[in-house]
Amino acid sequence: MTENKSDKLWGGRFELDTDALTDQYNASISFDKRLYREDIAGSKAHAIMLAKQNIISPEDRDLIVNGLVEIEQEITQGTFIFSPEREDIHLNIEAALTERIGEAGGRLHTARSRNDQVATDIRLFVRDACDSVITSLRTLRSVLLNLAEEEAATVMPGYTHLQRAQPILFSHHLQAYEAMFARDTERFVQTRSRTNQSPLGTGALAGVSYAVDRASSADLLGFDGIIENSIDAVSDRDFIFDFHSASALSMIHISRLAEELILWASAEFGFLNLDERFSTGSSIMPQKKNPDLAELARGKSARTIGNMVQIMTLLKGQPLAYNKDMQEDKESLFDSVDTVVDTLNIMVAMLPSCSFNREHMKTAAEANFALATDYADYLTKKNVPFREAHSAVGSMVSFCERENKTLAELTLEELKNIHPEFDEGALEITIEYSLNARAATGGTAPQTVENARKAAQTRLNEEAAQE
């Protein structure tokens, strides 16, 4: 009989050692060692369940659990030596355990495959990542609502097409971002819920031939339930796409906010002064104070969008059930987790440090005929058809441009020449008039905005209380 030369844990049917290039290309330990906590937690739960079902002895269970505790401590302390020859985090831990406790370590993999093992690990990781992102999103929303309260009286120009459109409250603008991040929070909560189902105990793809109690190990790991179909359990990575999708959209929202901070900090806008702690300078132009953190936040959205496309492309051609392609699901996931959490933390720290040029913002809100719509509405409320009112006010703007006047500088006679329904009341159209007029739900009237802020704060408090 030919001697078995393979020293791999899976190498029983192999007679030759794998090529060094195969080992290098096949190994994932360089990045999946990040899953050591999840892998050890899953192994502990599996060992406890096996003993409960009398598949292994209580003595073997204790040896396994204690050995895993020791290995986890060493990895955390940085003294554990990972071996690329052992391919991945699962085989590194299992081999180290067997070296320490003998044949009891070899019983840990009873009624389990690396396929359901890695599926369990990655679900535990994504679940915890969702928790981290949800916490950071809620903190950012709190920062935005606090800033909205502080800037409740600050007026700014609202924009469409990046052209000054109508005056709005700055707090109203900030609360629009809070609404975006509230939806992002909801998406991550939903992702967490779909993630939190246990694949453990389904084996390679067909289930296992032991009387396992999958619900028991799922409960030990804090899962909400088990995945019923064994093939789906080991092959599903929808939850990773869900995380990437939620991450990409959240980063798009951050990018939009970052873009506005960058614009507002420019001399052309002059709405915002950046704190020096969250700015950088130029190596050649000593006067510069650059919004690099906001620019990086805007730029890093591209990473999460790319990672979402990567997982979609990875999954689209795979037949059921498990394929080695799935090893490629981790690096992009780790990158998205780090990118989203780090960026949220930057925004949380940076936003409260900003100072806003309130007078300049109000002046900008009055410029460029921003109250034109209010004049049109004034006529409409006097039973003038809106299209007629719109046309009249358009003529009024053209007249002001020719005469180098603002709307506020028009006399009653000039207003009546534009349209006979204008009267003394039109002389009272101001920014305050414009803001107060928009009191319908969702509008920018001060009391309406304040009511919306309080409602958003209540929702946020309720979310936190339900955790």
C-alpha positions as CSV (number, residue, x, y, z in Angstrom):
1,M,0.0,0.0,0.0
2,T,1.3,3.5,-0.9
3,E,2.3,5.6,2.1
4,N,0.1,8.6,2.7
5,K,2.4,11.6,2.4
6,S,-0.1,14.3,3.1
7,D,-0.1,15.9,6.6
8,K,-3.3,17.8,6.0
9,L,-6.2,17.2,8.3
10,W,-8.3,16.4,5.2
11,G,-5.5,14.4,3.5
12,G,-6.5,10.8,4.2
13,R,-7.1,10.0,0.5
14,F,-4.1,11.9,-0.8
15,E,-0.7,10.2,-1.5
16,L,1.3,13.3,-2.4
17,D,1.9,16.6,-0.7
18,T,0.2,19.6,-2.3
19,D,2.5,21.9,-4.3
20,A,3.8,24.9,-2.4
21,L,1.9,27.2,-4.9
22,T,-1.3,25.3,-4.1
23,D,-0.8,25.9,-0.4
24,Q,-0.1,29.6,-0.9
25,Y,-3.0,30.1,-3.3
26,N,-5.4,28.0,-1.2
27,A,-4.6,29.5,2.2
28,S,-6.9,32.1,3.8
29,I,-5.4,32.3,7.3
30,S,-3.8,35.6,6.5
31,F,-7.2,37.2,6.6
32,D,-9.7,34.8,8.1
33,K,-7.8,34.6,11.4
34,R,-9.9,37.7,12.2
35,L,-12.8,35.2,12.7
36,Y,-11.0,33.4,15.6
37,R,-13.5,34.5,18.3
38,E,-16.5,33.4,16.2
39,D,-14.8,30.1,15.3
40,I,-14.0,29.4,18.9
41,A,-17.5,30.4,20.1
42,G,-19.0,28.1,17.5
43,S,-16.7,25.2,18.5
44,K,-17.6,25.6,22.1
45,A,-21.3,25.5,21.4
46,H,-20.9,22.5,19.2
47,A,-18.9,20.6,21.8
48,I,-21.4,21.3,24.5
49,M,-24.2,20.2,22.2
50,L,-22.4,17.0,21.3
51,A,-21.9,16.1,25.0
52,K,-25.6,16.9,25.7
53,Q,-26.6,14.5,23.0
54,N,-24.2,11.8,24.3
55,I,-22.2,11.9,21.1
56,I,-19.0,12.8,23.0
57,S,-18.3,12.3,26.7
58,P,-18.5,15.1,29.2
59,E,-14.7,14.7,29.8
60,D,-14.0,15.3,26.2
61,R,-16.3,18.3,26.2
62,D,-14.4,19.8,29.1
63,L,-11.1,19.2,27.5
64,I,-12.2,20.8,24.3
65,V,-13.8,23.8,25.9
66,N,-10.9,24.5,28.2
67,G,-8.4,24.0,25.4
68,L,-10.3,26.5,23.2
69,V,-10.4,29.0,26.0
70,E,-6.6,28.7,26.3
71,I,-6.1,29.1,22.5
72,E,-8.4,32.2,22.4
73,Q,-6.4,33.8,25.2
74,E,-3.2,33.2,23.3
75,I,-4.6,34.6,20.0
76,T,-5.9,37.7,21.8
77,Q,-2.5,38.2,23.5
78,G,-0.7,37.7,20.2
79,T,1.3,34.6,21.2
80,F,-0.5,32.0,19.1
81,I,1.4,31.0,16.0
82,F,-0.7,30.7,12.9
83,S,0.4,28.2,10.3
84,P,-0.3,28.9,6.6
85,E,0.1,25.2,5.9
86,R,-3.1,24.7,7.9
87,E,-4.9,26.8,5.4
88,D,-7.5,28.6,7.5
89,I,-8.7,29.6,11.0
90,H,-10.7,26.4,11.4
91,L,-7.8,24.0,10.8
92,N,-5.3,26.1,12.7
93,I,-7.5,26.0,15.8
94,E,-8.5,22.4,15.5
95,A,-4.9,21.2,14.9
96,A,-3.6,23.3,17.8
97,L,-6.3,21.9,20.0
98,T,-5.6,18.3,19.1
99,E,-1.9,18.9,19.7
100,R,-2.7,20.0,23.3
101,I,-5.5,17.7,24.4
102,G,-4.9,14.6,22.2
103,E,-7.6,12.5,20.6
104,A,-10.4,14.5,22.3
105,G,-9.6,17.3,20.0
106,G,-10.2,15.0,17.0
107,R,-13.7,14.5,18.2
108,L,-14.7,18.1,18.0
109,H,-15.4,17.9,14.3
110,T,-17.9,15.1,14.7
111,A,-21.2,16.0,13.0
112,R,-19.7,19.1,11.5
113,S,-18.1,20.2,8.3
114,R,-15.9,23.3,7.6
115,N,-18.8,24.3,5.3
116,D,-21.4,24.8,8.1
117,Q,-18.5,25.9,10.4
118,V,-17.5,28.8,8.3
119,A,-21.1,29.7,7.6
120,T,-21.7,29.9,11.3
121,D,-18.5,32.0,11.9
122,I,-19.3,34.5,9.2
123,R,-22.9,34.9,10.4
124,L,-21.7,35.6,14.0
125,F,-19.2,38.1,12.6
126,V,-21.9,39.9,10.4
127,R,-24.3,40.0,13.4
128,D,-21.7,41.7,15.6
129,A,-20.8,44.1,12.7
130,C,-24.4,45.0,12.3
131,D,-24.6,45.8,16.1
132,S,-21.5,48.0,15.8
133,V,-22.8,49.9,12.8
134,I,-26.3,50.3,14.3
135,T,-24.8,51.8,17.4
136,S,-22.6,54.2,15.4
137,L,-25.5,55.2,13.2
138,R,-27.7,56.0,16.2
139,T,-24.9,58.1,17.7
140,L,-24.6,60.0,14.4
141,R,-28.3,60.6,14.3
142,S,-28.1,61.9,17.9
143,V,-25.3,64.3,16.9
144,L,-27.4,65.6,13.9
145,L,-30.4,66.2,16.1
146,N,-28.4,67.9,18.8
147,L,-26.8,70.1,16.1
148,A,-30.3,70.8,14.7
149,E,-31.5,72.0,18.1
150,E,-28.4,74.3,18.5
151,E,-29.0,75.7,15.0
152,A,-32.8,76.0,15.3
153,A,-32.8,79.6,14.3
154,T,-30.1,79.4,11.6
155,V,-31.4,80.2,8.1
156,M,-29.7,79.0,4.9
157,P,-30.5,78.8,1.2
158,G,-32.1,75.6,0.1
159,Y,-30.8,74.4,-3.3
160,T,-32.0,72.6,-6.3
161,H,-29.6,72.0,-9.2
162,L,-27.0,73.5,-6.8
163,Q,-28.7,76.9,-7.4
164,R,-30.2,78.9,-4.6
165,A,-33.9,78.0,-4.5
166,Q,-35.8,78.9,-1.3
167,P,-34.8,79.8,2.2
168,I,-35.0,77.0,4.7
169,L,-33.9,76.4,8.3
170,F,-30.5,74.8,8.6
171,S,-32.0,72.5,11.2
172,H,-34.5,71.3,8.6
173,H,-31.6,70.4,6.3
174,L,-29.8,68.5,9.1
175,Q,-32.9,66.6,9.9
176,A,-33.1,65.4,6.3
177,Y,-29.8,63.6,6.9
178,E,-31.1,62.2,10.1
179,A,-34.0,60.7,8.2
180,M,-31.5,59.1,5.7
181,F,-29.5,57.6,8.5
182,A,-32.7,56.4,10.3
183,R,-33.5,54.4,7.2
184,D,-29.9,53.1,7.1
185,T,-30.3,52.0,10.7
186,E,-33.5,50.1,9.8
187,R,-31.7,48.3,6.9
188,F,-28.9,47.1,9.2
189,V,-31.5,45.9,11.8
190,Q,-33.2,44.0,9.0
191,T,-29.8,42.6,7.9
192,R,-29.1,41.5,11.4
193,S,-32.4,39.7,11.7
194,R,-31.9,37.7,8.5
195,T,-28.3,37.0,9.5
196,N,-29.1,35.6,12.9
197,Q,-30.1,32.1,11.9
198,S,-27.9,29.1,12.6
199,P,-26.4,26.8,9.9
200,L,-24.4,24.8,12.5
201,G,-25.0,21.1,12.4
202,T,-25.9,20.8,8.7
203,G,-22.6,19.3,7.8
204,A,-21.1,19.6,4.3
205,L,-24.5,20.0,2.5
206,A,-26.7,17.0,3.2
207,G,-27.2,17.1,7.0
208,V,-25.5,14.8,9.5
209,S,-26.1,11.2,10.5
210,Y,-25.9,12.0,14.3
211,A,-28.7,12.9,16.6
212,V,-27.6,16.5,17.0
213,D,-29.8,19.2,18.6
214,R,-29.3,22.1,16.3
215,A,-31.7,24.3,18.2
216,S,-29.5,23.8,21.3
217,S,-26.3,25.0,19.7
218,A,-28.2,27.8,18.0
219,D,-29.5,29.0,21.4
220,L,-26.0,28.8,22.9
221,L,-24.8,31.1,20.2
222,G,-27.6,33.6,20.5
223,F,-29.2,32.8,17.1
224,D,-32.9,33.4,16.7
225,G,-33.4,30.0,15.1
226,I,-32.0,27.5,12.6
227,I,-31.8,27.4,8.8
228,E,-34.0,24.5,7.9
229,N,-32.5,23.4,4.6
230,S,-29.0,22.0,4.9
231,I,-28.0,23.0,1.3
232,D,-29.2,26.5,1.8
233,A,-27.5,26.7,5.2
234,V,-24.0,26.1,3.8
235,S,-24.4,28.0,0.5
236,D,-26.3,31.1,1.4
237,R,-24.4,34.4,1.5
238,D,-27.4,36.6,0.9
239,F,-26.8,38.1,4.3
240,I,-23.3,39.3,3.3
241,F,-24.8,41.0,0.2
242,D,-27.4,42.6,2.6
243,F,-24.6,44.0,4.7
244,H,-22.7,45.3,1.6
245,S,-25.9,46.8,0.2
246,A,-26.8,48.5,3.5
247,S,-23.2,49.7,3.9
248,A,-23.0,51.1,0.3
249,L,-26.2,53.1,0.7
250,S,-25.2,54.4,4.1
251,M,-21.8,55.4,2.8
252,I,-23.6,57.1,-0.2
253,H,-25.6,59.2,2.4
254,I,-22.4,60.0,4.3
255,S,-20.8,61.0,0.9
256,R,-23.6,63.4,0.2
257,L,-23.2,65.0,3.6
258,A,-19.4,65.1,3.2
259,E,-19.8,66.8,-0.2
260,E,-21.9,69.5,1.4
261,L,-19.4,70.0,4.2
262,I,-16.7,70.4,1.6
263,L,-18.7,72.9,-0.4
264,W,-19.8,74.9,2.7
265,A,-16.1,75.1,3.9
266,S,-15.0,76.7,0.6
267,A,-14.5,80.4,0.3
268,E,-17.2,80.4,-2.4
269,F,-19.8,79.3,0.1
270,G,-18.3,80.4,3.4
271,F,-21.0,78.7,5.5
272,L,-18.7,76.6,7.6
273,N,-15.4,76.8,9.5
274,L,-13.6,73.5,9.9
275,D,-12.0,72.6,13.2
276,E,-8.2,72.3,12.8
277,R,-8.4,68.9,14.5
278,F,-10.3,67.6,11.5
279,S,-8.4,69.4,8.8
280,T,-5.0,69.2,7.1
281,G,-2.7,71.7,5.4
282,S,-0.8,71.9,2.2
283,S,2.8,71.0,1.8
284,I,3.3,74.1,-0.5
285,M,0.5,76.6,0.2
286,P,0.8,77.7,3.9
287,Q,-2.7,79.3,3.9
288,K,-4.6,76.2,3.2
289,K,-7.0,74.4,5.5
290,N,-8.3,71.4,3.6
291,P,-11.4,69.3,4.4
292,D,-9.4,66.0,3.9
293,L,-11.5,64.0,6.4
294,A,-14.7,64.9,4.6
295,E,-13.1,64.2,1.2
296,L,-11.9,60.8,2.5
297,A,-15.4,60.0,3.7
298,R,-16.7,60.9,0.3
299,G,-14.1,58.8,-1.4
300,K,-14.4,55.7,0.8
301,S,-18.0,55.3,-0.4
302,A,-16.5,53.9,-3.6
303,R,-14.9,51.1,-1.6
304,T,-18.3,49.9,-0.2
305,I,-20.0,50.2,-3.6
306,G,-17.2,48.2,-5.1
307,N,-17.4,45.6,-2.4
308,M,-21.2,45.2,-3.0
309,V,-20.5,44.6,-6.7
310,Q,-17.8,42.1,-5.8
311,I,-20.1,39.9,-3.7
312,M,-22.8,40.0,-6.3
313,T,-20.3,38.9,-9.0
314,L,-18.9,36.2,-6.7
315,L,-22.3,34.6,-6.1
316,K,-23.9,34.9,-9.4
317,G,-22.3,31.8,-11.1
318,Q,-22.0,29.4,-8.3
319,P,-24.0,26.1,-8.3
320,L,-25.2,24.7,-5.0
321,A,-23.9,24.0,-2.5
322,Y,-20.5,25.1,-1.1
323,N,-17.7,26.2,-3.5
324,K,-14.2,27.4,-2.7
325,D,-15.2,30.7,-4.4
326,M,-16.8,31.6,-1.1
327,Q,-13.4,32.0,0.5
328,E,-13.4,35.3,-1.4
329,D,-16.4,36.6,0.5
330,K,-14.4,37.7,3.5
331,E,-11.8,40.3,2.6
332,S,-14.4,42.6,1.0
333,L,-16.7,42.1,4.0
334,F,-14.0,43.0,6.5
335,D,-13.1,46.1,4.4
336,S,-16.7,47.3,4.3
337,V,-17.1,46.8,8.1
338,D,-14.0,48.7,8.9
339,T,-14.8,51.4,6.3
340,V,-18.3,52.1,7.5
341,V,-17.5,52.0,11.3
342,D,-14.4,54.2,10.9
343,T,-16.2,56.7,8.7
344,L,-19.2,56.9,11.0
345,N,-16.9,57.5,14.0
346,I,-15.1,60.3,12.1
347,M,-18.4,62.0,11.2
348,V,-19.6,61.7,14.8
349,A,-16.4,63.4,16.1
350,M,-16.1,66.0,13.3
351,L,-19.7,67.4,13.0
352,P,-20.0,68.9,16.5
353,S,-16.6,70.6,16.1
354,C,-17.8,72.6,13.1
355,S,-18.8,76.3,13.4
356,F,-21.3,77.9,11.1
357,N,-21.4,81.4,9.7
358,R,-25.0,82.2,10.5
359,E,-25.2,85.7,9.3
360,H,-23.5,84.8,6.0
361,M,-25.9,81.9,5.6
362,K,-28.9,84.1,6.1
363,T,-27.6,86.7,3.7
364,A,-27.1,83.9,1.1
365,A,-30.7,82.8,1.8
366,E,-32.0,86.2,0.8
367,A,-30.0,86.6,-2.4
368,N,-30.7,85.4,-5.9
369,F,-34.5,86.2,-5.6
370,A,-35.0,83.3,-3.2
371,L,-38.4,84.6,-2.2
372,A,-39.8,84.6,-5.7
373,T,-42.0,81.6,-5.0
374,D,-43.5,83.4,-2.0
375,Y,-44.6,86.3,-4.3
376,A,-46.2,83.8,-6.6
377,D,-48.0,82.1,-3.7
378,Y,-49.1,85.5,-2.5
379,L,-50.9,86.1,-5.8
380,T,-52.3,82.6,-5.9
381,K,-53.9,83.0,-2.5
382,K,-55.7,86.0,-4.1
383,N,-57.3,83.6,-6.6
384,V,-54.8,84.3,-9.3
385,P,-54.1,81.0,-11.3
386,F,-50.6,79.7,-10.3
387,R,-49.3,79.7,-13.9
388,E,-50.3,83.4,-14.3
389,A,-48.7,84.2,-10.9
390,H,-45.6,82.3,-11.9
391,S,-45.3,84.2,-15.1
392,A,-45.9,87.6,-13.4
393,V,-43.2,86.9,-10.8
394,G,-40.8,85.8,-13.6
395,S,-41.3,89.2,-15.2
396,M,-40.7,90.8,-11.8
397,V,-37.4,89.0,-11.5
398,S,-36.4,90.2,-15.0
399,F,-37.4,93.7,-14.1
400,C,-35.2,93.6,-10.9
401,E,-32.2,92.3,-12.8
402,R,-32.6,95.2,-15.4
403,E,-33.0,97.8,-12.6
404,N,-30.4,96.2,-10.3
405,K,-32.9,95.8,-7.5
406,T,-33.8,93.2,-5.0
407,L,-37.3,92.0,-4.5
408,A,-37.5,93.7,-1.2
409,E,-36.6,97.1,-2.8
410,L,-39.6,97.1,-5.1
411,T,-42.2,99.7,-4.3
412,L,-45.9,99.0,-4.1
413,E,-46.4,100.9,-7.4
414,E,-43.8,98.7,-9.1
415,L,-45.5,95.6,-7.7
416,K,-48.9,96.7,-9.0
417,N,-47.5,97.3,-12.4
418,I,-46.3,93.7,-12.4
419,H,-49.7,92.4,-11.3
420,P,-52.7,94.4,-10.0
421,E,-53.5,91.9,-7.2
422,F,-50.3,92.9,-5.3
423,D,-51.2,95.1,-2.4
424,E,-49.5,96.4,0.8
425,G,-49.3,92.9,2.2
426,A,-46.7,92.0,-0.4
427,L,-44.3,94.5,1.1
428,E,-44.2,92.2,4.2
429,I,-42.7,89.2,2.4
430,T,-39.5,88.4,4.2
431,I,-37.5,85.3,5.0
432,E,-39.4,85.0,8.3
433,Y,-42.7,85.3,6.3
434,S,-41.4,82.6,3.9
435,L,-40.4,80.2,6.6
436,N,-43.5,80.6,8.7
437,A,-45.7,80.1,5.7
438,R,-44.5,76.5,5.2
439,A,-46.1,75.1,8.3
440,A,-47.6,72.0,6.7
441,T,-46.2,68.7,7.9
442,G,-42.7,68.2,6.5
443,G,-42.2,71.9,5.9
444,T,-39.5,74.3,7.0
445,A,-41.6,76.5,9.4
446,P,-39.8,76.8,12.8
447,Q,-42.5,75.1,14.8
448,T,-43.0,72.4,12.2
449,V,-39.2,71.7,12.2
450,E,-39.0,71.6,16.0
451,N,-42.0,69.2,16.2
452,A,-40.2,67.0,13.6
453,R,-37.0,67.1,15.6
454,K,-38.7,66.1,18.8
455,A,-40.5,63.2,17.0
456,A,-37.2,62.0,15.6
457,Q,-35.5,62.2,19.0
458,T,-38.4,60.2,20.5
459,R,-38.0,57.5,17.8
460,L,-34.3,57.4,18.4
461,N,-34.8,57.0,22.2
462,E,-37.4,54.3,21.6
463,E,-35.0,52.4,19.4
464,A,-32.3,52.5,22.0
465,A,-34.7,51.4,24.7
466,Q,-35.8,48.3,22.7
467,E,-32.2,47.0,22.5
